[in-house]
Amino acid sequence: MIPAVDHPIWTQIVTGKKPVQTGKLAINLLAQGNKINYEKDSSPANVKLLAKRTHDFFIQYEKVFATEFAKILS
């Protein structure tokens, strides 16, 4: 199950406090994009936006990347 958009895990993923390590290109591109965007703008508003985008990605691809998401969210 994917945590709610306001769960702290999304902020941890966006800020790099929760590392995302996977062999799946799409997930790695998301993580790299988050890193670049966060480094450019670490404001709370941008973190919230990146967290929502990350959450939305996880929701959209939950069935495709179920195993990888379970590892990342554990």
PyMOL Python script that loads the backbone (N, CA, C, O; Angstrom):
from pymol import cmd

cmd.read_pdbstr("""\
ATOM      1  N   MET A   1       0.846  -1.190   0.000  1.00  0.00           N
ATOM      2  CA  MET A   1       0.000   0.000   0.000  1.00  0.00           C
ATOM      3  C   MET A   1       0.884   1.243   0.000  1.00  0.00           C
ATOM      4  O   MET A   1       1.880   1.316   0.720  1.00  0.00           O
ATOM      5  N   ILE A   2       0.508   2.195  -0.802  1.00  0.00           N
ATOM      6  CA  ILE A   2       1.244   3.448  -0.935  1.00  0.00           C
ATOM      7  C   ILE A   2       0.759   4.417   0.152  1.00  0.00           C
ATOM      8  O   ILE A   2      -0.442   4.653   0.282  1.00  0.00           O
ATOM      9  N   PRO A   3       1.703   4.981   0.937  1.00  0.00           N
ATOM     10  CA  PRO A   3       1.313   5.934   1.978  1.00  0.00           C
ATOM     11  C   PRO A   3       0.660   7.189   1.393  1.00  0.00           C
ATOM     12  O   PRO A   3       0.861   7.526   0.227  1.00  0.00           O
ATOM     13  N   ALA A   4      -0.118   7.864   2.220  1.00  0.00           N
ATOM     14  CA  ALA A   4      -0.786   9.103   1.811  1.00  0.00           C
ATOM     15  C   ALA A   4       0.242  10.150   1.400  1.00  0.00           C
ATOM     16  O   ALA A   4       1.402  10.093   1.807  1.00  0.00           O
ATOM     17  N   VAL A   5      -0.194  11.093   0.601  1.00  0.00           N
ATOM     18  CA  VAL A   5       0.696  12.125   0.068  1.00  0.00           C
ATOM     19  C   VAL A   5       1.342  12.965   1.173  1.00  0.00           C
ATOM     20  O   VAL A   5       2.425  13.514   0.973  1.00  0.00           O
ATOM     21  N   ASP A   6       0.697  13.070   2.324  1.00  0.00           N
ATOM     22  CA  ASP A   6       1.263  13.879   3.419  1.00  0.00           C
ATOM     23  C   ASP A   6       2.133  13.064   4.376  1.00  0.00           C
ATOM     24  O   ASP A   6       2.564  13.582   5.407  1.00  0.00           O
ATOM     25  N   HIS A   7       2.396  11.805   4.051  1.00  0.00           N
ATOM     26  CA  HIS A   7       3.257  10.965   4.882  1.00  0.00           C
ATOM     27  C   HIS A   7       4.703  11.471   4.772  1.00  0.00           C
ATOM     28  O   HIS A   7       5.140  11.851   3.686  1.00  0.00           O
ATOM     29  N   PRO A   8       5.446  11.479   5.885  1.00  0.00           N
ATOM     30  CA  PRO A   8       6.825  11.989   5.872  1.00  0.00           C
ATOM     31  C   PRO A   8       7.783  11.252   4.922  1.00  0.00           C
ATOM     32  O   PRO A   8       8.823  11.805   4.562  1.00  0.00           O
ATOM     33  N   ILE A   9       7.465  10.051   4.519  1.00  0.00           N
ATOM     34  CA  ILE A   9       8.357   9.294   3.632  1.00  0.00           C
ATOM     35  C   ILE A   9       8.619  10.036   2.332  1.00  0.00           C
ATOM     36  O   ILE A   9       9.711   9.939   1.771  1.00  0.00           O
ATOM     37  N   TRP A  10       7.616  10.784   1.843  1.00  0.00           N
ATOM     38  CA  TRP A  10       7.783  11.481   0.564  1.00  0.00           C
ATOM     39  C   TRP A  10       8.793  12.615   0.692  1.00  0.00           C
ATOM     40  O   TRP A  10       9.603  12.826  -0.210  1.00  0.00           O
ATOM     41  N   THR A  11       8.753  13.330   1.778  1.00  0.00           N
ATOM     42  CA  THR A  11       9.741  14.384   2.023  1.00  0.00           C
ATOM     43  C   THR A  11      11.120  13.770   2.181  1.00  0.00           C
ATOM     44  O   THR A  11      12.103  14.323   1.688  1.00  0.00           O
ATOM     45  N   GLN A  12      11.208  12.640   2.860  1.00  0.00           N
ATOM     46  CA  GLN A  12      12.491  11.960   3.038  1.00  0.00           C
ATOM     47  C   GLN A  12      13.071  11.509   1.703  1.00  0.00           C
ATOM     48  O   GLN A  12      14.279  11.605   1.488  1.00  0.00           O
ATOM     49  N   ILE A  13      12.229  11.025   0.816  1.00  0.00           N
ATOM     50  CA  ILE A  13      12.686  10.611  -0.514  1.00  0.00           C
ATOM     51  C   ILE A  13      13.168  11.823  -1.305  1.00  0.00           C
ATOM     52  O   ILE A  13      14.242  11.786  -1.905  1.00  0.00           O
ATOM     53  N   VAL A  14      12.385  12.886  -1.307  1.00  0.00           N
ATOM     54  CA  VAL A  14      12.722  14.092  -2.077  1.00  0.00           C
ATOM     55  C   VAL A  14      14.017  14.724  -1.586  1.00  0.00           C
ATOM     56  O   VAL A  14      14.840  15.153  -2.395  1.00  0.00           O
ATOM     57  N   THR A  15      14.206  14.786  -0.286  1.00  0.00           N
ATOM     58  CA  THR A  15      15.383  15.452   0.275  1.00  0.00           C
ATOM     59  C   THR A  15      16.617  14.556   0.308  1.00  0.00           C
ATOM     60  O   THR A  15      17.708  15.019   0.641  1.00  0.00           O
ATOM     61  N   GLY A  16      16.459  13.300  -0.029  1.00  0.00           N
ATOM     62  CA  GLY A  16      17.596  12.373  -0.045  1.00  0.00           C
ATOM     63  C   GLY A  16      17.861  11.695   1.282  1.00  0.00           C
ATOM     64  O   GLY A  16      18.816  10.928   1.401  1.00  0.00           O
ATOM     65  N   LYS A  17      17.035  11.962   2.281  1.00  0.00           N
ATOM     66  CA  LYS A  17      17.211  11.303   3.580  1.00  0.00           C
ATOM     67  C   LYS A  17      16.836   9.833   3.507  1.00  0.00           C
ATOM     68  O   LYS A  17      17.300   9.027   4.313  1.00  0.00           O
ATOM     69  N   LYS A  18      16.004   9.488   2.547  1.00  0.00           N
ATOM     70  CA  LYS A  18      15.621   8.096   2.288  1.00  0.00           C
ATOM     71  C   LYS A  18      16.149   7.769   0.898  1.00  0.00           C
ATOM     72  O   LYS A  18      15.542   8.160  -0.098  1.00  0.00           O
ATOM     73  N   PRO A  19      17.276   7.055   0.814  1.00  0.00           N
ATOM     74  CA  PRO A  19      17.866   6.766  -0.495  1.00  0.00           C
ATOM     75  C   PRO A  19      16.962   5.883  -1.353  1.00  0.00           C
ATOM     76  O   PRO A  19      16.269   4.996  -0.856  1.00  0.00           O
ATOM     77  N   VAL A  20      16.994   6.155  -2.642  1.00  0.00           N
ATOM     78  CA  VAL A  20      16.255   5.354  -3.612  1.00  0.00           C
ATOM     79  C   VAL A  20      17.293   4.599  -4.434  1.00  0.00           C
ATOM     80  O   VAL A  20      18.008   5.191  -5.242  1.00  0.00           O
ATOM     81  N   GLN A  21      17.368   3.296  -4.220  1.00  0.00           N
ATOM     82  CA  GLN A  21      18.332   2.465  -4.927  1.00  0.00           C
ATOM     83  C   GLN A  21      17.582   1.339  -5.631  1.00  0.00           C
ATOM     84  O   GLN A  21      17.007   0.457  -4.993  1.00  0.00           O
ATOM     85  N   THR A  22      17.604   1.390  -6.950  1.00  0.00           N
ATOM     86  CA  THR A  22      16.893   0.398  -7.736  1.00  0.00           C
ATOM     87  C   THR A  22      17.544   0.276  -9.106  1.00  0.00           C
ATOM     88  O   THR A  22      18.278   1.165  -9.537  1.00  0.00           O
ATOM     89  N   GLY A  23      17.278  -0.802  -9.766  1.00  0.00           N
ATOM     90  CA  GLY A  23      17.775  -1.009 -11.115  1.00  0.00           C
ATOM     91  C   GLY A  23      16.795  -0.548 -12.178  1.00  0.00           C
ATOM     92  O   GLY A  23      17.048  -0.729 -13.369  1.00  0.00           O
ATOM     93  N   LYS A  24      15.689   0.042 -11.773  1.00  0.00           N
ATOM     94  CA  LYS A  24      14.655   0.476 -12.716  1.00  0.00           C
ATOM     95  C   LYS A  24      14.903   1.918 -13.154  1.00  0.00           C
ATOM     96  O   LYS A  24      14.917   2.835 -12.333  1.00  0.00           O
ATOM     97  N   LEU A  25      15.096   2.102 -14.447  1.00  0.00           N
ATOM     98  CA  LEU A  25      15.435   3.406 -14.999  1.00  0.00           C
ATOM     99  C   LEU A  25      14.418   4.486 -14.643  1.00  0.00           C
ATOM    100  O   LEU A  25      14.803   5.583 -14.239  1.00  0.00           O
ATOM    101  N   ALA A  26      13.153   4.200 -14.784  1.00  0.00           N
ATOM    102  CA  ALA A  26      12.117   5.217 -14.525  1.00  0.00           C
ATOM    103  C   ALA A  26      12.195   5.741 -13.086  1.00  0.00           C
ATOM    104  O   ALA A  26      12.065   6.942 -12.849  1.00  0.00           O
ATOM    105  N   ILE A  27      12.407   4.841 -12.141  1.00  0.00           N
ATOM    106  CA  ILE A  27      12.490   5.247 -10.736  1.00  0.00           C
ATOM    107  C   ILE A  27      13.758   6.053 -10.502  1.00  0.00           C
ATOM    108  O   ILE A  27      13.743   7.049  -9.779  1.00  0.00           O
ATOM    109  N   ASN A  28      14.861   5.620 -11.118  1.00  0.00           N
ATOM    110  CA  ASN A  28      16.119   6.355 -10.975  1.00  0.00           C
ATOM    111  C   ASN A  28      16.022   7.751 -11.579  1.00  0.00           C
ATOM    112  O   ASN A  28      16.564   8.708 -11.026  1.00  0.00           O
ATOM    113  N   LEU A  29      15.333   7.871 -12.713  1.00  0.00           N
ATOM    114  CA  LEU A  29      15.144   9.192 -13.321  1.00  0.00           C
ATOM    115  C   LEU A  29      14.310  10.096 -12.424  1.00  0.00           C
ATOM    116  O   LEU A  29      14.602  11.285 -12.296  1.00  0.00           O
ATOM    117  N   LEU A  30      13.284   9.547 -11.809  1.00  0.00           N
ATOM    118  CA  LEU A  30      12.479  10.314 -10.862  1.00  0.00           C
ATOM    119  C   LEU A  30      13.346  10.795  -9.696  1.00  0.00           C
ATOM    120  O   LEU A  30      13.293  11.965  -9.315  1.00  0.00           O
ATOM    121  N   ALA A  31      14.136   9.894  -9.140  1.00  0.00           N
ATOM    122  CA  ALA A  31      14.988  10.239  -7.997  1.00  0.00           C
ATOM    123  C   ALA A  31      16.022  11.299  -8.381  1.00  0.00           C
ATOM    124  O   ALA A  31      16.270  12.233  -7.620  1.00  0.00           O
ATOM    125  N   GLN A  32      16.620  11.151  -9.562  1.00  0.00           N
ATOM    126  CA  GLN A  32      17.617  12.122 -10.017  1.00  0.00           C
ATOM    127  C   GLN A  32      16.975  13.479 -10.272  1.00  0.00           C
ATOM    128  O   GLN A  32      17.546  14.515  -9.930  1.00  0.00           O
ATOM    129  N   GLY A  33      15.794  13.473 -10.870  1.00  0.00           N
ATOM    130  CA  GLY A  33      15.073  14.732 -11.089  1.00  0.00           C
ATOM    131  C   GLY A  33      14.740  15.420  -9.779  1.00  0.00           C
ATOM    132  O   GLY A  33      14.860  16.640  -9.659  1.00  0.00           O
ATOM    133  N   ASN A  34      14.319  14.629  -8.792  1.00  0.00           N
ATOM    134  CA  ASN A  34      14.041  15.187  -7.464  1.00  0.00           C
ATOM    135  C   ASN A  34      15.295  15.830  -6.890  1.00  0.00           C
ATOM    136  O   ASN A  34      15.250  16.936  -6.351  1.00  0.00           O
ATOM    137  N   LYS A  35      16.406  15.129  -7.012  1.00  0.00           N
ATOM    138  CA  LYS A  35      17.677  15.627  -6.456  1.00  0.00           C
ATOM    139  C   LYS A  35      18.051  16.964  -7.093  1.00  0.00           C
ATOM    140  O   LYS A  35      18.392  17.917  -6.392  1.00  0.00           O
ATOM    141  N   ILE A  36      17.988  17.029  -8.400  1.00  0.00           N
ATOM    142  CA  ILE A  36      18.344  18.264  -9.113  1.00  0.00           C
ATOM    143  C   ILE A  36      17.407  19.408  -8.722  1.00  0.00           C
ATOM    144  O   ILE A  36      17.858  20.515  -8.428  1.00  0.00           O
ATOM    145  N   ASN A  37      16.107  19.133  -8.720  1.00  0.00           N
ATOM    146  CA  ASN A  37      15.132  20.168  -8.358  1.00  0.00           C
ATOM    147  C   ASN A  37      15.283  20.618  -6.914  1.00  0.00           C
ATOM    148  O   ASN A  37      15.158  21.805  -6.615  1.00  0.00           O
ATOM    149  N   TYR A  38      15.550  19.675  -6.019  1.00  0.00           N
ATOM    150  CA  TYR A  38      15.718  20.011  -4.607  1.00  0.00           C
ATOM    151  C   TYR A  38      16.975  20.854  -4.396  1.00  0.00           C
ATOM    152  O   TYR A  38      16.973  21.789  -3.595  1.00  0.00           O
ATOM    153  N   GLU A  39      18.047  20.521  -5.117  1.00  0.00           N
ATOM    154  CA  GLU A  39      19.279  21.301  -4.990  1.00  0.00           C
ATOM    155  C   GLU A  39      19.098  22.732  -5.497  1.00  0.00           C
ATOM    156  O   GLU A  39      19.713  23.659  -4.971  1.00  0.00           O
ATOM    157  N   LYS A  40      18.259  22.914  -6.512  1.00  0.00           N
ATOM    158  CA  LYS A  40      17.987  24.252  -7.048  1.00  0.00           C
ATOM    159  C   LYS A  40      17.077  25.059  -6.132  1.00  0.00           C
ATOM    160  O   LYS A  40      17.230  26.274  -6.001  1.00  0.00           O
ATOM    161  N   ASP A  41      16.128  24.373  -5.500  1.00  0.00           N
ATOM    162  CA  ASP A  41      15.127  25.060  -4.675  1.00  0.00           C
ATOM    163  C   ASP A  41      14.674  24.131  -3.553  1.00  0.00           C
ATOM    164  O   ASP A  41      13.872  23.222  -3.768  1.00  0.00           O
ATOM    165  N   SER A  42      15.193  24.369  -2.371  1.00  0.00           N
ATOM    166  CA  SER A  42      14.854  23.519  -1.222  1.00  0.00           C
ATOM    167  C   SER A  42      13.764  24.126  -0.346  1.00  0.00           C
ATOM    168  O   SER A  42      13.612  23.751   0.817  1.00  0.00           O
ATOM    169  N   SER A  43      13.008  25.061  -0.908  1.00  0.00           N
ATOM    170  CA  SER A  43      11.933  25.703  -0.145  1.00  0.00           C
ATOM    171  C   SER A  43      10.851  24.678   0.204  1.00  0.00           C
ATOM    172  O   SER A  43      10.664  23.699  -0.518  1.00  0.00           O
ATOM    173  N   PRO A  44      10.146  24.906   1.302  1.00  0.00           N
ATOM    174  CA  PRO A  44       9.063  23.992   1.680  1.00  0.00           C
ATOM    175  C   PRO A  44       8.019  23.806   0.575  1.00  0.00           C
ATOM    176  O   PRO A  44       7.489  22.709   0.400  1.00  0.00           O
ATOM    177  N   ALA A  45       7.729  24.863  -0.160  1.00  0.00           N
ATOM    178  CA  ALA A  45       6.735  24.756  -1.235  1.00  0.00           C
ATOM    179  C   ALA A  45       7.222  23.814  -2.337  1.00  0.00           C
ATOM    180  O   ALA A  45       6.448  23.006  -2.850  1.00  0.00           O
ATOM    181  N   ASN A  46       8.496  23.916  -2.698  1.00  0.00           N
ATOM    182  CA  ASN A  46       9.032  23.033  -3.731  1.00  0.00           C
ATOM    183  C   ASN A  46       9.124  21.595  -3.233  1.00  0.00           C
ATOM    184  O   ASN A  46       8.830  20.664  -3.983  1.00  0.00           O
ATOM    185  N   VAL A  47       9.524  21.402  -1.987  1.00  0.00           N
ATOM    186  CA  VAL A  47       9.578  20.058  -1.422  1.00  0.00           C
ATOM    187  C   VAL A  47       8.189  19.429  -1.451  1.00  0.00           C
ATOM    188  O   VAL A  47       8.038  18.253  -1.781  1.00  0.00           O
ATOM    189  N   LYS A  48       7.188  20.210  -1.107  1.00  0.00           N
ATOM    190  CA  LYS A  48       5.808  19.709  -1.131  1.00  0.00           C
ATOM    191  C   LYS A  48       5.395  19.317  -2.551  1.00  0.00           C
ATOM    192  O   LYS A  48       4.764  18.280  -2.754  1.00  0.00           O
ATOM    193  N   LEU A  49       5.749  20.142  -3.524  1.00  0.00           N
ATOM    194  CA  LEU A  49       5.431  19.849  -4.921  1.00  0.00           C
ATOM    195  C   LEU A  49       6.142  18.577  -5.387  1.00  0.00           C
ATOM    196  O   LEU A  49       5.529  17.719  -6.021  1.00  0.00           O
ATOM    197  N   LEU A  50       7.429  18.455  -5.074  1.00  0.00           N
ATOM    198  CA  LEU A  50       8.186  17.263  -5.470  1.00  0.00           C
ATOM    199  C   LEU A  50       7.649  16.018  -4.767  1.00  0.00           C
ATOM    200  O   LEU A  50       7.592  14.942  -5.364  1.00  0.00           O
ATOM    201  N   ALA A  51       7.264  16.158  -3.524  1.00  0.00           N
ATOM    202  CA  ALA A  51       6.690  15.029  -2.783  1.00  0.00           C
ATOM    203  C   ALA A  51       5.385  14.576  -3.433  1.00  0.00           C
ATOM    204  O   ALA A  51       5.133  13.377  -3.551  1.00  0.00           O
ATOM    205  N   LYS A  52       4.561  15.526  -3.851  1.00  0.00           N
ATOM    206  CA  LYS A  52       3.299  15.177  -4.516  1.00  0.00           C
ATOM    207  C   LYS A  52       3.566  14.483  -5.840  1.00  0.00           C
ATOM    208  O   LYS A  52       2.918  13.485  -6.156  1.00  0.00           O
ATOM    209  N   ARG A  53       4.510  14.994  -6.618  1.00  0.00           N
ATOM    210  CA  ARG A  53       4.847  14.362  -7.897  1.00  0.00           C
ATOM    211  C   ARG A  53       5.365  12.939  -7.688  1.00  0.00           C
ATOM    212  O   ARG A  53       5.023  12.029  -8.443  1.00  0.00           O
ATOM    213  N   THR A  54       6.185  12.757  -6.665  1.00  0.00           N
ATOM    214  CA  THR A  54       6.723  11.431  -6.372  1.00  0.00           C
ATOM    215  C   THR A  54       5.600  10.493  -5.950  1.00  0.00           C
ATOM    216  O   THR A  54       5.523   9.356  -6.415  1.00  0.00           O
ATOM    217  N   HIS A  55       4.735  10.972  -5.072  1.00  0.00           N
ATOM    218  CA  HIS A  55       3.580  10.179  -4.639  1.00  0.00           C
ATOM    219  C   HIS A  55       2.714   9.799  -5.841  1.00  0.00           C
ATOM    220  O   HIS A  55       2.303   8.646  -5.973  1.00  0.00           O
ATOM    221  N   ASP A  56       2.442  10.758  -6.705  1.00  0.00           N
ATOM    222  CA  ASP A  56       1.613  10.500  -7.882  1.00  0.00           C
ATOM    223  C   ASP A  56       2.252   9.439  -8.784  1.00  0.00           C
ATOM    224  O   ASP A  56       1.555   8.584  -9.330  1.00  0.00           O
ATOM    225  N   PHE A  57       3.575   9.497  -8.937  1.00  0.00           N
ATOM    226  CA  PHE A  57       4.291   8.500  -9.733  1.00  0.00           C
ATOM    227  C   PHE A  57       4.116   7.115  -9.116  1.00  0.00           C
ATOM    228  O   PHE A  57       3.835   6.145  -9.820  1.00  0.00           O
ATOM    229  N   PHE A  58       4.281   7.032  -7.812  1.00  0.00           N
ATOM    230  CA  PHE A  58       4.134   5.748  -7.129  1.00  0.00           C
ATOM    231  C   PHE A  58       2.713   5.204  -7.277  1.00  0.00           C
ATOM    232  O   PHE A  58       2.524   4.003  -7.471  1.00  0.00           O
ATOM    233  N   ILE A  59       1.729   6.072  -7.187  1.00  0.00           N
ATOM    234  CA  ILE A  59       0.338   5.642  -7.365  1.00  0.00           C
ATOM    235  C   ILE A  59       0.114   5.146  -8.797  1.00  0.00           C
ATOM    236  O   ILE A  59      -0.482   4.090  -9.013  1.00  0.00           O
ATOM    237  N   GLN A  60       0.597   5.915  -9.762  1.00  0.00           N
ATOM    238  CA  GLN A  60       0.374   5.571 -11.169  1.00  0.00           C
ATOM    239  C   GLN A  60       1.018   4.238 -11.547  1.00  0.00           C
ATOM    240  O   GLN A  60       0.449   3.467 -12.320  1.00  0.00           O
ATOM    241  N   TYR A  61       2.211   3.969 -11.000  1.00  0.00           N
ATOM    242  CA  TYR A  61       2.950   2.777 -11.395  1.00  0.00           C
ATOM    243  C   TYR A  61       3.028   1.723 -10.293  1.00  0.00           C
ATOM    244  O   TYR A  61       3.927   0.883 -10.292  1.00  0.00           O
ATOM    245  N   GLU A  62       2.094   1.772  -9.370  1.00  0.00           N
ATOM    246  CA  GLU A  62       2.086   0.858  -8.228  1.00  0.00           C
ATOM    247  C   GLU A  62       2.133  -0.607  -8.661  1.00  0.00           C
ATOM    248  O   GLU A  62       2.872  -1.395  -8.071  1.00  0.00           O
ATOM    249  N   LYS A  63       1.375  -0.977  -9.657  1.00  0.00           N
ATOM    250  CA  LYS A  63       1.331  -2.375 -10.087  1.00  0.00           C
ATOM    251  C   LYS A  63       2.574  -2.776 -10.861  1.00  0.00           C
ATOM    252  O   LYS A  63       3.018  -3.921 -10.772  1.00  0.00           O
ATOM    253  N   VAL A  64       3.136  -1.854 -11.614  1.00  0.00           N
ATOM    254  CA  VAL A  64       4.310  -2.147 -12.431  1.00  0.00           C
ATOM    255  C   VAL A  64       5.557  -2.344 -11.566  1.00  0.00           C
ATOM    256  O   VAL A  64       6.340  -3.266 -11.792  1.00  0.00           O
ATOM    257  N   PHE A  65       5.730  -1.469 -10.576  1.00  0.00           N
ATOM    258  CA  PHE A  65       6.940  -1.474  -9.748  1.00  0.00           C
ATOM    259  C   PHE A  65       6.662  -1.879  -8.305  1.00  0.00           C
ATOM    260  O   PHE A  65       7.325  -1.388  -7.391  1.00  0.00           O
ATOM    261  N   ALA A  66       5.717  -2.745  -8.088  1.00  0.00           N
ATOM    262  CA  ALA A  66       5.308  -3.112  -6.722  1.00  0.00           C
ATOM    263  C   ALA A  66       6.480  -3.573  -5.864  1.00  0.00           C
ATOM    264  O   ALA A  66       6.613  -3.138  -4.720  1.00  0.00           O
ATOM    265  N   THR A  67       7.321  -4.435  -6.390  1.00  0.00           N
ATOM    266  CA  THR A  67       8.448  -4.969  -5.613  1.00  0.00           C
ATOM    267  C   THR A  67       9.436  -3.870  -5.254  1.00  0.00           C
ATOM    268  O   THR A  67       9.891  -3.781  -4.114  1.00  0.00           O
ATOM    269  N   GLU A  68       9.766  -3.034  -6.234  1.00  0.00           N
ATOM    270  CA  GLU A  68      10.723  -1.957  -5.990  1.00  0.00           C
ATOM    271  C   GLU A  68      10.157  -0.949  -4.990  1.00  0.00           C
ATOM    272  O   GLU A  68      10.861  -0.505  -4.083  1.00  0.00           O
ATOM    273  N   PHE A  69       8.895  -0.593  -5.160  1.00  0.00           N
ATOM    274  CA  PHE A  69       8.283   0.371  -4.249  1.00  0.00           C
ATOM    275  C   PHE A  69       8.251  -0.158  -2.822  1.00  0.00           C
ATOM    276  O   PHE A  69       8.473   0.597  -1.876  1.00  0.00           O
ATOM    277  N   ALA A  70       7.980  -1.441  -2.659  1.00  0.00           N
ATOM    278  CA  ALA A  70       7.952  -2.038  -1.316  1.00  0.00           C
ATOM    279  C   ALA A  70       9.308  -1.888  -0.646  1.00  0.00           C
ATOM    280  O   ALA A  70       9.382  -1.598   0.548  1.00  0.00           O
ATOM    281  N   LYS A  71      10.376  -2.083  -1.402  1.00  0.00           N
ATOM    282  CA  LYS A  71      11.733  -1.936  -0.840  1.00  0.00           C
ATOM    283  C   LYS A  71      12.020  -0.487  -0.471  1.00  0.00           C
ATOM    284  O   LYS A  71      12.564  -0.208   0.598  1.00  0.00           O
ATOM    285  N   ILE A  72      11.653   0.438  -1.361  1.00  0.00           N
ATOM    286  CA  ILE A  72      11.918   1.847  -1.126  1.00  0.00           C
ATOM    287  C   ILE A  72      11.132   2.361   0.077  1.00  0.00           C
ATOM    288  O   ILE A  72      11.654   3.140   0.874  1.00  0.00           O
ATOM    289  N   LEU A  73       9.900   1.934   0.208  1.00  0.00           N
ATOM    290  CA  LEU A  73       9.034   2.440   1.266  1.00  0.00           C
ATOM    291  C   LEU A  73       9.200   1.728   2.604  1.00  0.00           C
ATOM    292  O   LEU A  73       8.572   2.110   3.591  1.00  0.00           O
ATOM    293  N   SER A  74      10.032   0.707   2.642  1.00  0.00           N
ATOM    294  CA  SER A  74      10.221  -0.018   3.912  1.00  0.00           C
ATOM    295  C   SER A  74      11.217   0.662   4.821  1.00  0.00           C
ATOM    296  O   SER A  74      11.483   0.175   5.920  1.00  0.00           O
TER     297      SER A  74
END
""", "prot")
cmd.dss("prot")
cmd.show_as("cartoon", "prot")
cmd.util.cbc("prot")
cmd.orient("prot")
